Amino acid sequence: MKAEIKGGASFSYLDIDLEPDDTIIAESDAMSSMHPDIDLTAKFNGSFIKGLLKKFLGGESLFVSHFANHTDKALHMTLVQPTPGEIRVINLNDEEYF
């Protein structure tokens, strides 16, 4: 997967190229555009009870979106955030979090 942060500091967005068999998890309202061959699956943010607690106590989404590329070529998508702000990359345990 190749991800690049674009836009200004107040209105950042992610341009992502999903390689074959790559999957990315995002908030339910984060997808701005995607290639029609990308598979989108909505799942609870944890179990049902944990999802409800996160929703009402933490302000998180009840559902998260799983975007998967099951083709044999790279596919493009764009993720945005619902409020103005800057997107940053955090490296943790050899994984990147945006």
BELSUL-V287067 format. One record per backbone hydrogen bond with DSSP energy under -1.0 kcal/mol. NH is the residue of the N-H (numbers start at 1). CO is the residue of the C=O. Records with the same first field share a line. If there is no record, write none. Layout:
# BELSUL-V287067
NH->CO / CO
This chain:
# BELSUL-V287067
2->17
4->15
6->13
12->85
13->6
14->79
15->4
16->77
17->2
18->75
21->69
22->19
24->67
26->65
30->27
32->78
33->78
35->76
38->35
39->68
41->66
43->64
45->62
46->44
51->47
52->48
53->49
54->50
55->51
56->52
57->53
60->54
64->43
65->26
66->41
67->24
68->39
69->22
75->18
77->16
78->33
79->14
80->30
85->10
90->97
92->95
95->92
97->90
